[in-house]
Amino acid sequence: MTLPPDAHLIASFGEFAGTLTQPGFAARAVGLGALAAEKGLDVEYQLSEYIGRVSEAL
């Protein structure tokens, strides 16, 4: 298996970085961080569940 061309990786990173500035991201990140501090590794094991909880709480 080989990596995609550098141009694809750079474009993908640019898209990812753009998502970090979307409205609501900071609030969700803080909420997820609080849950991670409270629940520990369970947040990583059930990430989609916890992201859903944080999103519903906003």
N, C-alpha and C positions, 0 to 999 in steps of 0.2 A: 504494500500500500504506500502511496506517496501523498505528500501534502499538496493542496491546491496551489496554484501560482500565487506569488506574493501579492499581486494586485487584488486578488479575491480576498485574501486575509486582511489586507488593509481596508478594503471596502466594508467587510463584515465588522471589523473593529469600529469603524466610523459609525455604522448603524447601531451597534451596541452602545457606544458612548452617547449617541443621541438619545437613547431611551432613558439614560440617567438624568436627563433634564426635563423629561415629560412631567406635566402636572400630576401631583399625587405621589410621585416616586419617593420623595423625601419622607412624607408622612408614613407611607407603607414601610419604608426601610426602618424608621424609628420603631414602629409597632412590631415589626418582625424581630428587631434586635431585642426588644423588651421580652418578647415571648421566648427567644433563644436563651436569654439570661435566666428566665424562670424555668423553662422546660428542658434545657440542655440539648443533648444529641437527638432527642425525639423530634425536634424541629427539623433537623436534617433528614431523618428517616421518613418523615411524613410532610415534606416541604410543601407540596401542593395543598394539603389540608390547612396548614397554618397560613399560607398566603391567602387562601380563601377567607379564613377567619379575619385576618387583618383587613382585607378589602371590604368585607361586609361591615366591619366596625366603623369604617370611615363615612 
